[in-house]
Amino acid sequence: MNSKLKITICGSIAFHDEMIAVKNKLESMGHIVDLPPIEITLNDGSKMLVKKYYEIRKNSENDGDGWIWDEKEKAMMAHFKKVEWSDVVLILNCDKNNIAGYIGGNTLMEMGLAFFLNKKGILYRKIPLIFVF
């Protein structure tokens, strides 16, 4: 592998602060790093912090909140392009909702895309192997 890698960080937006810390560490090592944006641009041109958007989306009970899902679709497509651009995807699987090594639906799709594109993948934390039958 090259000493200077293009790395895309994937994970829940709930981990955005951790993503920024990991990005800074990797960039200090000479890598080029991309991650989900810190803010989104709404259709009216205004900006919203992605953590605020995430909070609104998680609390939305109304399917009529179409703008929420329009923004999610735009964010997903933009992040898929970042996976395509990268040499490596780093899956930031922190603990969430009492789940160790949480990997949500979007992150799983990004992992699948990376696999399909033959990208290298790294899990930030080990996933506990627990099977119940």
VMD Tcl script that builds the backbone (N, CA, C; Angstrom):
set m [mol new atoms 399]
animate dup $m
set s [atomselect $m all]
$s set {name element resname resid chain x y z} {
  {N N MET 1 A 0.831 -1.195 0.000}
  {CA C MET 1 A 0.000 0.000 0.000}
  {C C MET 1 A 0.866 1.247 0.000}
  {N N ASN 2 A 0.315 2.309 -0.580}
  {CA C ASN 2 A 1.004 3.596 -0.570}
  {C C ASN 2 A 1.135 4.094 0.861}
  {N N SER 3 A 2.165 4.935 1.090}
  {CA C SER 3 A 2.300 5.519 2.422}
  {C C SER 3 A 1.288 6.633 2.630}
  {N N LYS 4 A 0.834 7.245 1.528}
  {CA C LYS 4 A -0.176 8.300 1.601}
  {C C LYS 4 A -1.459 7.742 0.993}
  {N N LEU 5 A -2.452 7.500 1.836}
  {CA C LEU 5 A -3.695 6.888 1.383}
  {C C LEU 5 A -4.836 7.888 1.347}
  {N N LYS 6 A -5.786 7.651 0.446}
  {CA C LYS 6 A -7.048 8.377 0.441}
  {C C LYS 6 A -8.023 7.518 1.243}
  {N N ILE 7 A -8.477 8.056 2.365}
  {CA C ILE 7 A -9.304 7.299 3.307}
  {C C ILE 7 A -10.652 7.987 3.462}
  {N N THR 8 A -11.721 7.202 3.342}
  {CA C THR 8 A -13.064 7.696 3.642}
  {C C THR 8 A -13.521 7.054 4.940}
  {N N ILE 9 A -13.940 7.894 5.867}
  {CA C ILE 9 A -14.465 7.407 7.143}
  {C C ILE 9 A -15.970 7.230 7.002}
  {N N CYS 10 A -16.456 6.059 7.398}
  {CA C CYS 10 A -17.883 5.744 7.363}
  {C C CYS 10 A -18.339 5.422 8.784}
  {N N GLY 11 A -19.566 5.757 9.072}
  {CA C GLY 11 A -20.140 5.444 10.373}
  {C C GLY 11 A -21.354 6.308 10.629}
  {N N SER 12 A -21.996 6.050 11.722}
  {CA C SER 12 A -23.179 6.811 12.105}
  {C C SER 12 A -22.827 8.277 12.315}
  {N N ILE 13 A -23.721 9.160 11.892}
  {CA C ILE 13 A -23.515 10.595 12.124}
  {C C ILE 13 A -23.461 10.878 13.620}
  {N N ALA 14 A -23.997 10.002 14.426}
  {CA C ALA 14 A -23.895 10.154 15.889}
  {C C ALA 14 A -22.427 10.169 16.323}
  {N N PHE 15 A -21.540 9.630 15.504}
  {CA C PHE 15 A -20.105 9.573 15.812}
  {C C PHE 15 A -19.319 10.703 15.149}
  {N N HIS 16 A -19.989 11.757 14.718}
  {CA C HIS 16 A -19.316 12.794 13.925}
  {C C HIS 16 A -18.129 13.414 14.662}
  {N N ASP 17 A -18.256 13.656 15.956}
  {CA C ASP 17 A -17.126 14.223 16.715}
  {C C ASP 17 A -15.929 13.277 16.693}
  {N N GLU 18 A -16.193 11.984 16.845}
  {CA C GLU 18 A -15.119 10.991 16.798}
  {C C GLU 18 A -14.491 10.942 15.400}
  {N N MET 19 A -15.333 11.096 14.369}
  {CA C MET 19 A -14.815 11.093 12.993}
  {C C MET 19 A -13.819 12.228 12.786}
  {N N ILE 20 A -14.144 13.397 13.303}
  {CA C ILE 20 A -13.252 14.546 13.149}
  {C C ILE 20 A -11.925 14.292 13.857}
  {N N ALA 21 A -11.976 13.714 15.054}
  {CA C ALA 21 A -10.748 13.415 15.792}
  {C C ALA 21 A -9.888 12.401 15.028}
  {N N VAL 22 A -10.504 11.357 14.486}
  {CA C VAL 22 A -9.768 10.340 13.725}
  {C C VAL 22 A -9.213 10.954 12.439}
  {N N LYS 23 A -10.006 11.785 11.779}
  {CA C LYS 23 A -9.549 12.467 10.559}
  {C C LYS 23 A -8.297 13.288 10.852}
  {N N ASN 24 A -8.319 14.065 11.924}
  {CA C ASN 24 A -7.158 14.887 12.281}
  {C C ASN 24 A -5.927 14.031 12.534}
  {N N LYS 25 A -6.105 12.914 13.212}
  {CA C LYS 25 A -4.983 12.009 13.511}
  {C C LYS 25 A -4.408 11.426 12.208}
  {N N LEU 26 A -5.295 10.962 11.317}
  {CA C LEU 26 A -4.833 10.376 10.057}
  {C C LEU 26 A -4.155 11.413 9.165}
  {N N GLU 27 A -4.688 12.634 9.141}
  {CA C GLU 27 A -4.066 13.685 8.335}
  {C C GLU 27 A -2.698 14.065 8.893}
  {N N SER 28 A -2.545 14.008 10.208}
  {CA C SER 28 A -1.236 14.302 10.801}
  {C C SER 28 A -0.204 13.248 10.410}
  {N N MET 29 A -0.687 12.081 9.979}
  {CA C MET 29 A 0.189 11.005 9.509}
  {C C MET 29 A 0.438 11.096 8.000}
  {N N GLY 30 A -0.169 12.111 7.344}
  {CA C GLY 30 A 0.073 12.335 5.926}
  {C C GLY 30 A -0.991 11.804 4.987}
  {N N HIS 31 A -2.068 11.222 5.511}
  {CA C HIS 31 A -3.120 10.678 4.661}
  {C C HIS 31 A -4.116 11.771 4.266}
  {N N ILE 32 A -4.854 11.520 3.199}
  {CA C ILE 32 A -5.933 12.393 2.748}
  {C C ILE 32 A -7.232 11.739 3.202}
  {N N VAL 33 A -8.044 12.484 3.946}
  {CA C VAL 33 A -9.199 11.875 4.600}
  {C C VAL 33 A -10.472 12.652 4.268}
  {N N ASP 34 A -11.537 11.909 4.002}
  {CA C ASP 34 A -12.848 12.517 3.801}
  {C C ASP 34 A -13.847 11.815 4.715}
  {N N LEU 35 A -14.886 12.527 5.053}
  {CA C LEU 35 A -15.916 12.015 5.942}
  {C C LEU 35 A -17.213 12.735 5.641}
  {N N PRO 36 A -18.306 12.316 6.269}
  {CA C PRO 36 A -19.555 13.056 6.051}
  {C C PRO 36 A -19.367 14.526 6.421}
  {N N PRO 37 A -20.116 15.419 5.770}
  {CA C PRO 37 A -19.930 16.853 6.007}
  {C C PRO 37 A -20.353 17.272 7.411}
  {N N ILE 38 A -19.805 18.378 7.866}
  {CA C ILE 38 A -20.174 18.921 9.174}
  {C C ILE 38 A -21.508 19.654 9.098}
  {N N GLU 39 A -21.872 20.110 7.875}
  {CA C GLU 39 A -23.152 20.779 7.689}
  {C C GLU 39 A -23.729 20.390 6.347}
  {N N ILE 40 A -25.039 20.584 6.219}
  {CA C ILE 40 A -25.706 20.326 4.951}
  {C C ILE 40 A -26.297 21.640 4.452}
  {N N THR 41 A -26.470 21.722 3.146}
  {CA C THR 41 A -27.101 22.887 2.534}
  {C C THR 41 A -28.517 22.502 2.150}
  {N N LEU 42 A -29.479 23.222 2.704}
  {CA C LEU 42 A -30.882 22.936 2.438}
  {C C LEU 42 A -31.302 23.534 1.097}
  {N N ASN 43 A -32.460 23.149 0.616}
  {CA C ASN 43 A -32.940 23.610 -0.692}
  {C C ASN 43 A -33.045 25.126 -0.787}
  {N N ASP 44 A -33.274 25.806 0.349}
  {CA C ASP 44 A -33.379 27.264 0.320}
  {C C ASP 44 A -32.010 27.945 0.399}
  {N N GLY 45 A -30.933 27.144 0.416}
  {CA C GLY 45 A -29.583 27.683 0.462}
  {C C GLY 45 A -29.028 27.871 1.859}
  {N N SER 46 A -29.877 27.725 2.869}
  {CA C SER 46 A -29.395 27.868 4.247}
  {C C SER 46 A -28.604 26.634 4.656}
  {N N LYS 47 A -27.796 26.795 5.679}
  {CA C LYS 47 A -26.944 25.704 6.177}
  {C C LYS 47 A -27.488 25.198 7.512}
  {N N MET 48 A -27.282 23.912 7.763}
  {CA C MET 48 A -27.664 23.292 9.027}
  {C C MET 48 A -26.557 22.339 9.434}
  {N N LEU 49 A -26.155 22.393 10.695}
  {CA C LEU 49 A -25.168 21.431 11.184}
  {C C LEU 49 A -25.728 20.026 11.028}
  {N N VAL 50 A -24.895 19.103 10.594}
  {CA C VAL 50 A -25.344 17.743 10.333}
  {C C VAL 50 A -25.839 17.079 11.622}
  {N N LYS 51 A -25.249 17.443 12.765}
  {CA C LYS 51 A -25.719 16.863 14.028}
  {C C LYS 51 A -27.132 17.337 14.356}
  {N N LYS 52 A -27.483 18.567 14.008}
  {CA C LYS 52 A -28.842 19.078 14.204}
  {C C LYS 52 A -29.796 18.356 13.264}
  {N N TYR 53 A -29.387 18.194 12.007}
  {CA C TYR 53 A -30.199 17.458 11.036}
  {C C TYR 53 A -30.447 16.036 11.535}
  {N N TYR 54 A -29.409 15.386 12.026}
  {CA C TYR 54 A -29.517 14.016 12.532}
  {C C TYR 54 A -30.544 13.958 13.663}
  {N N GLU 55 A -30.491 14.929 14.569}
  {CA C GLU 55 A -31.434 14.989 15.684}
  {C C GLU 55 A -32.873 15.151 15.177}
  {N N ILE 56 A -33.075 16.041 14.214}
  {CA C ILE 56 A -34.412 16.251 13.644}
  {C C ILE 56 A -34.909 14.977 12.971}
  {N N ARG 57 A -34.025 14.343 12.193}
  {CA C ARG 57 A -34.420 13.125 11.483}
  {C C ARG 57 A -34.796 12.017 12.448}
  {N N LYS 58 A -34.023 11.844 13.502}
  {CA C LYS 58 A -34.303 10.784 14.465}
  {C C LYS 58 A -35.611 11.024 15.216}
  {N N ASN 59 A -35.996 12.283 15.378}
  {CA C ASN 59 A -37.216 12.609 16.117}
  {C C ASN 59 A -38.427 12.790 15.213}
  {N N SER 60 A -38.254 12.668 13.909}
  {CA C SER 60 A -39.359 12.862 12.976}
  {C C SER 60 A -40.255 11.633 12.973}
  {N N GLU 61 A -41.534 11.864 13.193}
  {CA C GLU 61 A -42.514 10.771 13.139}
  {C C GLU 61 A -43.414 10.905 11.926}
  {N N ASN 62 A -43.208 11.948 11.144}
  {CA C ASN 62 A -44.109 12.275 10.054}
  {C C ASN 62 A -43.452 11.960 8.717}
  {N N ASP 63 A -44.051 11.048 7.970}
  {CA C ASP 63 A -43.532 10.744 6.637}
  {C C ASP 63 A -43.690 11.927 5.693}
  {N N GLY 64 A -44.488 12.931 6.086}
  {CA C GLY 64 A -44.663 14.120 5.277}
  {C C GLY 64 A -43.471 15.051 5.328}
  {N N ASP 65 A -42.499 14.749 6.191}
  {CA C ASP 65 A -41.279 15.557 6.278}
  {C C ASP 65 A -40.332 15.159 5.153}
  {N N GLY 66 A -40.788 15.342 3.906}
  {CA C GLY 66 A -40.034 14.885 2.749}
  {C C GLY 66 A -38.645 15.471 2.641}
  {N N TRP 67 A -38.463 16.716 3.082}
  {CA C TRP 67 A -37.145 17.341 2.977}
  {C C TRP 67 A -36.112 16.542 3.756}
  {N N ILE 68 A -36.533 15.926 4.855}
  {CA C ILE 68 A -35.603 15.144 5.678}
  {C C ILE 68 A -35.033 13.991 4.853}
  {N N TRP 69 A -35.903 13.292 4.145}
  {CA C TRP 69 A -35.469 12.118 3.393}
  {C C TRP 69 A -34.789 12.522 2.097}
  {N N ASP 70 A -35.152 13.684 1.543}
  {CA C ASP 70 A -34.414 14.202 0.382}
  {C C ASP 70 A -32.963 14.472 0.757}
  {N N GLU 71 A -32.756 15.082 1.917}
  {CA C GLU 71 A -31.395 15.376 2.386}
  {C C GLU 71 A -30.628 14.087 2.664}
  {N N LYS 72 A -31.306 13.099 3.233}
  {CA C LYS 72 A -30.643 11.821 3.510}
  {C C LYS 72 A -30.193 11.166 2.212}
  {N N GLU 73 A -31.048 11.202 1.188}
  {CA C GLU 73 A -30.676 10.616 -0.100}
  {C C GLU 73 A -29.473 11.334 -0.702}
  {N N LYS 74 A -29.469 12.659 -0.657}
  {CA C LYS 74 A -28.329 13.421 -1.186}
  {C C LYS 74 A -27.047 13.066 -0.430}
  {N N ALA 75 A -27.156 12.971 0.891}
  {CA C ALA 75 A -25.979 12.647 1.701}
  {C C ALA 75 A -25.463 11.245 1.384}
  {N N MET 76 A -26.371 10.293 1.208}
  {CA C MET 76 A -25.959 8.925 0.889}
  {C C MET 76 A -25.227 8.874 -0.446}
  {N N MET 77 A -25.777 9.529 -1.460}
  {CA C MET 77 A -25.149 9.501 -2.778}
  {C C MET 77 A -23.780 10.178 -2.747}
  {N N ALA 78 A -23.675 11.285 -2.037}
  {CA C ALA 78 A -22.383 11.980 -1.930}
  {C C ALA 78 A -21.357 11.103 -1.219}
  {N N HIS 79 A -21.805 10.379 -0.188}
  {CA C HIS 79 A -20.849 9.545 0.550}
  {C C HIS 79 A -20.439 8.318 -0.271}
  {N N PHE 80 A -21.350 7.778 -1.069}
  {CA C PHE 80 A -20.986 6.672 -1.961}
  {C C PHE 80 A -19.864 7.109 -2.898}
  {N N LYS 81 A -19.915 8.350 -3.379}
  {CA C LYS 81 A -18.853 8.858 -4.258}
  {C C LYS 81 A -17.532 8.958 -3.506}
  {N N LYS 82 A -17.587 9.274 -2.220}
  {CA C LYS 82 A -16.365 9.330 -1.417}
  {C C LYS 82 A -15.776 7.929 -1.254}
  {N N VAL 83 A -16.627 6.931 -1.076}
  {CA C VAL 83 A -16.150 5.546 -0.990}
  {C C VAL 83 A -15.469 5.172 -2.301}
  {N N GLU 84 A -16.084 5.535 -3.408}
  {CA C GLU 84 A -15.500 5.236 -4.717}
  {C C GLU 84 A -14.143 5.913 -4.885}
  {N N TRP 85 A -13.985 7.138 -4.414}
  {CA C TRP 85 A -12.753 7.923 -4.528}
  {C C TRP 85 A -11.608 7.321 -3.696}
  {N N SER 86 A -11.936 6.702 -2.601}
  {CA C SER 86 A -10.921 6.315 -1.616}
  {C C SER 86 A -10.135 5.064 -1.996}
  {N N ASP 87 A -8.981 4.938 -1.342}
  {CA C ASP 87 A -8.212 3.691 -1.394}
  {C C ASP 87 A -8.697 2.738 -0.306}
  {N N VAL 88 A -9.111 3.334 0.806}
  {CA C VAL 88 A -9.475 2.576 2.009}
  {C C VAL 88 A -10.713 3.205 2.639}
  {N N VAL 89 A -11.607 2.365 3.159}
  {CA C VAL 89 A -12.698 2.877 3.989}
  {C C VAL 89 A -12.421 2.451 5.429}
  {N N LEU 90 A -12.563 3.401 6.315}
  {CA C LEU 90 A -12.405 3.149 7.742}
  {C C LEU 90 A -13.796 3.196 8.352}
  {N N ILE 91 A -14.229 2.077 8.893}
  {CA C ILE 91 A -15.549 1.974 9.493}
  {C C ILE 91 A -15.419 2.332 10.967}
  {N N LEU 92 A -15.965 3.489 11.320}
  {CA C LEU 92 A -15.910 3.967 12.699}
  {C C LEU 92 A -17.103 3.374 13.438}
  {N N ASN 93 A -16.894 2.218 14.006}
  {CA C ASN 93 A -17.956 1.460 14.660}
  {C C ASN 93 A -17.847 1.590 16.182}
  {N N CYS 94 A -18.192 2.770 16.657}
  {CA C CYS 94 A -18.202 3.025 18.103}
  {C C CYS 94 A -19.425 2.362 18.722}
  {N N ASP 95 A -19.541 2.461 20.026}
  {CA C ASP 95 A -20.701 1.906 20.716}
  {C C ASP 95 A -21.873 2.879 20.618}
  {N N LYS 96 A -23.063 2.328 20.376}
  {CA C LYS 96 A -24.271 3.148 20.250}
  {C C LYS 96 A -25.471 2.337 20.711}
  {N N ASN 97 A -26.343 2.970 21.464}
  {CA C ASN 97 A -27.573 2.318 21.932}
  {C C ASN 97 A -27.284 0.979 22.624}
  {N N ASN 98 A -26.246 0.966 23.432}
  {CA C ASN 98 A -25.826 -0.240 24.161}
  {C C ASN 98 A -25.413 -1.381 23.237}
  {N N ILE 99 A -24.985 -1.043 22.028}
  {CA C ILE 99 A -24.487 -2.037 21.080}
  {C C ILE 99 A -23.001 -1.763 20.864}
  {N N ALA 100 A -22.179 -2.732 21.237}
  {CA C ALA 100 A -20.732 -2.600 21.052}
  {C C ALA 100 A -20.402 -2.733 19.568}
  {N N GLY 101 A -19.581 -1.810 19.054}
  {CA C GLY 101 A -19.152 -1.889 17.663}
  {C C GLY 101 A -20.279 -1.682 16.668}
  {N N TYR 102 A -21.179 -0.750 16.962}
  {CA C TYR 102 A -22.385 -0.506 16.166}
  {C C TYR 102 A -22.059 -0.217 14.697}
  {N N ILE 103 A -22.764 -0.914 13.815}
  {CA C ILE 103 A -22.731 -0.650 12.375}
  {C C ILE 103 A -24.182 -0.579 11.927}
  {N N GLY 104 A -24.606 0.611 11.497}
  {CA C GLY 104 A -25.984 0.810 11.070}
  {C C GLY 104 A -26.188 0.457 9.605}
  {N N GLY 105 A -27.415 0.627 9.163}
  {CA C GLY 105 A -27.804 0.261 7.805}
  {C C GLY 105 A -27.008 0.984 6.729}
  {N N ASN 106 A -26.860 2.295 6.863}
  {CA C ASN 106 A -26.119 3.044 5.847}
  {C C ASN 106 A -24.653 2.626 5.804}
  {N N THR 107 A -24.068 2.449 6.964}
  {CA C THR 107 A -22.664 2.036 7.019}
  {C C THR 107 A -22.497 0.656 6.395}
  {N N LEU 108 A -23.446 -0.225 6.644}
  {CA C LEU 108 A -23.389 -1.551 6.033}
  {C C LEU 108 A -23.461 -1.447 4.511}
  {N N MET 109 A -24.305 -0.540 3.996}
  {CA C MET 109 A -24.361 -0.343 2.540}
  {C C MET 109 A -23.033 0.189 2.015}
  {N N GLU 110 A -22.421 1.102 2.750}
  {CA C GLU 110 A -21.126 1.653 2.334}
  {C C GLU 110 A -20.053 0.568 2.344}
  {N N MET 111 A -20.128 -0.325 3.316}
  {CA C MET 111 A -19.193 -1.452 3.354}
  {C C MET 111 A -19.403 -2.359 2.142}
  {N N GLY 112 A -20.660 -2.616 1.799}
  {CA C GLY 112 A -20.962 -3.441 0.635}
  {C C GLY 112 A -20.459 -2.812 -0.646}
  {N N LEU 113 A -20.641 -1.496 -0.767}
  {CA C LEU 113 A -20.138 -0.781 -1.939}
  {C C LEU 113 A -18.618 -0.882 -2.007}
  {N N ALA 114 A -17.951 -0.682 -0.878}
  {CA C ALA 114 A -16.491 -0.778 -0.843}
  {C C ALA 114 A -16.038 -2.179 -1.261}
  {N N PHE 115 A -16.725 -3.190 -0.777}
  {CA C PHE 115 A -16.408 -4.568 -1.145}
  {C C PHE 115 A -16.570 -4.751 -2.653}
  {N N PHE 116 A -17.694 -4.268 -3.204}
  {CA C PHE 116 A -17.965 -4.389 -4.627}
  {C C PHE 116 A -16.891 -3.688 -5.457}
  {N N LEU 117 A -16.425 -2.533 -4.965}
  {CA C LEU 117 A -15.406 -1.760 -5.677}
  {C C LEU 117 A -13.989 -2.229 -5.371}
  {N N ASN 118 A -13.865 -3.310 -4.611}
  {CA C ASN 118 A -12.575 -3.897 -4.258}
  {C C ASN 118 A -11.693 -2.928 -3.470}
  {N N LYS 119 A -12.312 -2.191 -2.554}
  {CA C LYS 119 A -11.576 -1.265 -1.675}
  {C C LYS 119 A -11.147 -2.014 -0.420}
  {N N LYS 120 A -10.068 -1.576 0.154}
  {CA C LYS 120 A -9.644 -2.110 1.440}
  {C C LYS 120 A -10.559 -1.535 2.518}
  {N N GLY 121 A -10.853 -2.303 3.530}
  {CA C GLY 121 A -11.701 -1.850 4.622}
  {C C GLY 121 A -11.055 -2.136 5.962}
  {N N ILE 122 A -11.243 -1.211 6.875}
  {CA C ILE 122 A -10.703 -1.359 8.227}
  {C C ILE 122 A -11.825 -1.068 9.216}
  {N N LEU 123 A -12.008 -1.959 10.169}
  {CA C LEU 123 A -12.930 -1.701 11.276}
  {C C LEU 123 A -12.152 -1.005 12.382}
  {N N TYR 124 A -12.687 0.075 12.876}
  {CA C TYR 124 A -12.030 0.843 13.938}
  {C C TYR 124 A -11.980 0.049 15.244}
  {N N ARG 125 A -13.054 -0.627 15.556}
  {CA C ARG 125 A -13.119 -1.448 16.769}
  {C C ARG 125 A -13.538 -2.858 16.405}
  {N N LYS 126 A -13.104 -3.804 17.214}
  {CA C LYS 126 A -13.512 -5.191 17.014}
  {C C LYS 126 A -15.013 -5.302 17.220}
  {N N ILE 127 A -15.606 -6.230 16.493}
  {CA C ILE 127 A -17.028 -6.522 16.663}
  {C C ILE 127 A -17.118 -7.774 17.536}
  {N N PRO 128 A -17.864 -7.701 18.636}
  {CA C PRO 128 A -18.002 -8.898 19.459}
  {C C PRO 128 A -18.791 -9.966 18.698}
  {N N LEU 129 A -18.313 -11.160 18.731}
  {CA C LEU 129 A -18.991 -12.251 18.047}
  {C C LEU 129 A -19.884 -12.983 19.028}
  {N N ILE 130 A -21.159 -12.693 18.952}
  {CA C ILE 130 A -22.131 -13.312 19.841}
  {C C ILE 130 A -23.247 -13.882 18.970}
  {N N PHE 131 A -23.435 -15.158 19.051}
  {CA C PHE 131 A -24.496 -15.805 18.286}
  {C C PHE 131 A -25.485 -16.440 19.235}
  {N N VAL 132 A -26.745 -16.209 18.980}
  {CA C VAL 132 A -27.794 -16.802 19.797}
  {C C VAL 132 A -28.705 -17.574 18.859}
  {N N PHE 133 A -28.892 -18.854 19.136}
  {CA C PHE 133 A -29.779 -19.691 18.317}
  {C C PHE 133 A -30.880 -20.240 19.149}
}
mol reanalyze $m
mol bondsrecalc $m
mol representation Tube
mol addrep $m
